[in-house]
Amino acid sequence: MNDIADNRRFWLGCNAVLLVLHAFGLFFYVRHGIGHPVAELWVIVVMIHMLEFPLAFIAVRDRRVRWGTTIMATLIFGFTWWVPTRRGVFHG
């Protein structure tokens, strides 16, 4: 499991999936409103990411990542950003 946890390509792939979700979620939200299932999923994911802020700040405090970067990256990527950052995969 450590091989995957330290694999930069794995985490970048996870982040790419999240970018696609954000793109589709925003598209369906704008076109159909919150009632579309993809838009609902997107809103839920963004809310979960917001709940991760305290964990993200604790996880990356030794990496000297700016607070704005932590907020934006966590809001967009969630744990797929702060876990590898804590491990030194990102912001090493």
C-alpha positions in Angstrom: 0.0 0.0 0.0 2.9 2.4 0.6 3.8 2.2 -3.1 0.4 3.6 -4.1 0.4 6.2 -1.2 3.7 7.6 -2.4 3.0 7.3 -6.2 2.7 10.8 -7.7 0.9 9.5 -10.8 -1.8 7.8 -8.7 -2.6 11.0 -6.8 -2.5 13.1 -10.0 -5.0 10.6 -11.5 -7.3 11.0 -8.5 -7.0 14.8 -8.8 -7.8 14.6 -12.6 -11.0 12.6 -11.8 -12.0 15.3 -9.3 -11.4 18.0 -11.9 -13.7 16.2 -14.3 -16.3 15.9 -11.5 -16.1 19.6 -10.9 -16.5 20.4 -14.6 -19.5 18.1 -15.0 -21.0 19.2 -11.7 -20.7 22.9 -12.5 -22.0 22.3 -16.1 -25.1 20.4 -14.9 -25.7 22.9 -12.0 -25.7 25.8 -14.5 -27.8 24.0 -17.1 -30.3 22.1 -14.8 -30.0 23.5 -11.3 -29.4 21.6 -8.1 -32.0 19.0 -8.9 -29.7 17.1 -11.4 -28.0 14.1 -9.7 -24.6 15.1 -11.0 -25.0 18.6 -9.6 -26.2 17.2 -6.3 -23.1 14.9 -6.1 -20.9 17.8 -6.9 -22.4 20.0 -4.1 -22.0 17.1 -1.7 -18.3 16.6 -2.7 -17.6 20.3 -2.3 -19.2 20.4 1.2 -17.2 17.3 2.3 -14.0 19.1 1.1 -15.0 22.1 3.2 -15.2 19.9 6.2 -11.7 18.7 5.5 -10.1 22.2 6.1 -9.1 21.5 9.7 -7.5 18.1 8.8 -5.7 19.6 5.8 -4.2 22.4 7.9 -3.0 19.9 10.5 -1.7 17.5 7.8 0.4 20.1 5.9 1.6 22.4 8.7 5.1 21.0 8.6 5.3 21.4 4.8 5.1 25.2 4.9 2.3 25.4 2.5 0.6 28.8 2.3 -2.9 28.9 3.9 -4.5 30.1 0.6 -3.0 27.2 -1.3 -4.3 24.8 1.4 -7.8 26.2 1.3 -8.1 26.2 -2.5 -6.4 22.8 -3.0 -8.5 21.2 -0.3 -11.7 22.8 -1.7 -11.0 21.4 -5.2 -9.2 18.1 -4.4 -9.8 17.3 -0.8 -7.8 14.5 0.8 -6.3 13.6 -2.6 -4.3 16.8 -2.2 -3.5 17.0 1.5 -2.6 13.3 2.1 0.1 13.2 -0.6 1.3 16.7 0.5 1.7 15.4 4.1 3.7 12.4 2.7 5.9 14.7 0.7 4.6 13.6 -2.7 3.4 17.2 -3.4 5.2 20.2 -1.9 8.1 18.0 -0.9 
